[in-house]
Amino acid sequence: MTPQALQTRIANGEYTRHHSDITQLRYGVSRLRNPLFIRVLTALQNGGPLSKSHIAEALGLRNVTGQLNAQVRALLNRGHIEMTLPEKPHSRLQQYRLTQVGMQMLATATKPTA
């Protein structure tokens, strides 16, 4: 489906909760198409600053997975989350928090359907 066709369907109310298509249209990046990004943002919204292991725990995972690592990197690169210790990116004490951009994205992605 072309971006123009998708925009038309969104405008007509046909696509209201299809996060993967809407996210692809808005960001053009496949990593953010995964619903995991919504779950990560929600965990950070509910829990405040969290380490990757605490994010994994909030998502019901036993360990930090490669997919979670990739998702955190993608969210960092897009400015949806930020490090609490940006001067020490590899610190064992590193935590992540939701940015204003991330809050807006989460509000848009989880907007209830009419």
PEUR-V742741 format. One record per residue. N is the residue number from 1. PSI is psi as a letter, one per 30 degrees, with the letter a starting at -180 (* if undefined). NEAR is the number of other ideal C-beta (glycine too) atoms within 10 Angstrom. D_FIRST is the distance of its C-alpha to the first C-alpha in Angstrom with 2 decimals. Layout:
# PEUR-V742741
n: (N & N)
psi: (PSI & PSI)
near: (NEAR & NEAR)
d_first: (D_FIRST & D_FIRST)
This chain:
# PEUR-V742741
n: (1 & 2 & 3 & 4 & 5 & 6 & 7 & 8 & 9 & 10 & 11 & 12 & 13 & 14 & 15 & 16 & 17 & 18 & 19 & 20 & 21 & 22 & 23 & 24 & 25 & 26 & 27 & 28 & 29 & 30 & 31 & 32 & 33 & 34 & 35 & 36 & 37 & 38 & 39 & 40 & 41 & 42 & 43 & 44 & 45 & 46 & 47 & 48 & 49 & 50 & 51 & 52 & 53 & 54 & 55 & 56 & 57 & 58 & 59 & 60 & 61 & 62 & 63 & 64 & 65 & 66 & 67 & 68 & 69 & 70 & 71 & 72 & 73 & 74 & 75 & 76 & 77 & 78 & 79 & 80 & 81 & 82 & 83 & 84 & 85 & 86 & 87 & 88 & 89 & 90 & 91 & 92 & 93 & 94 & 95 & 96 & 97 & 98 & 99 & 100 & 101 & 102 & 103 & 104 & 105 & 106 & 107 & 108 & 109 & 110 & 111 & 112 & 113 & 114)
psi: (k & l & e & e & e & e & e & e & e & e & e & f & g & e & j & f & g & i & e & e & e & e & e & e & e & e & f & g & k & f & e & g & f & k & f & e & e & e & e & e & e & e & e & e & e & e & f & a & k & k & l & e & e & e & e & e & e & f & f & g & l & e & l & k & l & e & e & e & e & e & e & e & e & e & e & e & e & f & g & f & l & l & k & f & i & f & f & i & f & g & k & f & g & k & l & k & l & k & l & e & e & e & e & e & e & e & e & e & f & g & k & k & l & *)
near: (11 & 8 & 12 & 9 & 9 & 17 & 13 & 13 & 16 & 15 & 9 & 8 & 9 & 10 & 17 & 12 & 10 & 14 & 17 & 12 & 15 & 19 & 22 & 17 & 17 & 13 & 16 & 10 & 12 & 11 & 17 & 23 & 16 & 17 & 11 & 19 & 25 & 16 & 16 & 28 & 23 & 16 & 19 & 25 & 15 & 10 & 14 & 12 & 15 & 21 & 16 & 17 & 13 & 17 & 22 & 19 & 16 & 16 & 16 & 7 & 13 & 7 & 9 & 17 & 14 & 7 & 12 & 19 & 12 & 13 & 22 & 20 & 11 & 20 & 25 & 16 & 12 & 17 & 12 & 25 & 25 & 16 & 16 & 15 & 11 & 9 & 6 & 11 & 9 & 6 & 12 & 7 & 8 & 15 & 18 & 23 & 15 & 24 & 18 & 9 & 14 & 22 & 14 & 11 & 23 & 19 & 11 & 12 & 18 & 13 & 10 & 6 & 6 & 5)
d_first: (0.00 & 3.78 & 6.60 & 8.28 & 6.39 & 6.61 & 10.10 & 10.98 & 10.44 & 12.43 & 14.96 & 15.42 & 16.11 & 13.60 & 12.52 & 15.86 & 16.44 & 13.29 & 14.61 & 12.51 & 9.18 & 11.50 & 13.55 & 11.03 & 10.21 & 13.99 & 15.39 & 13.13 & 15.34 & 14.85 & 18.37 & 17.77 & 14.95 & 17.87 & 19.61 & 22.79 & 22.44 & 22.95 & 25.91 & 27.44 & 27.23 & 28.71 & 31.49 & 32.38 & 32.40 & 34.70 & 36.87 & 37.30 & 37.54 & 37.09 & 37.52 & 34.94 & 37.20 & 37.42 & 33.65 & 33.45 & 36.20 & 34.48 & 31.39 & 33.71 & 33.67 & 36.96 & 36.24 & 33.97 & 31.29 & 29.48 & 26.21 & 27.99 & 29.42 & 26.07 & 24.69 & 27.82 & 27.52 & 23.93 & 25.05 & 28.13 & 26.32 & 24.07 & 27.22 & 26.45 & 29.65 & 32.82 & 35.78 & 39.08 & 40.92 & 38.91 & 42.00 & 42.16 & 38.66 & 40.15 & 42.66 & 43.14 & 43.38 & 39.94 & 37.99 & 34.72 & 34.21 & 31.45 & 31.12 & 30.52 & 26.97 & 26.49 & 28.01 & 25.67 & 22.60 & 24.11 & 24.90 & 21.38 & 19.84 & 22.55 & 22.83 & 23.85 & 21.86 & 23.63)
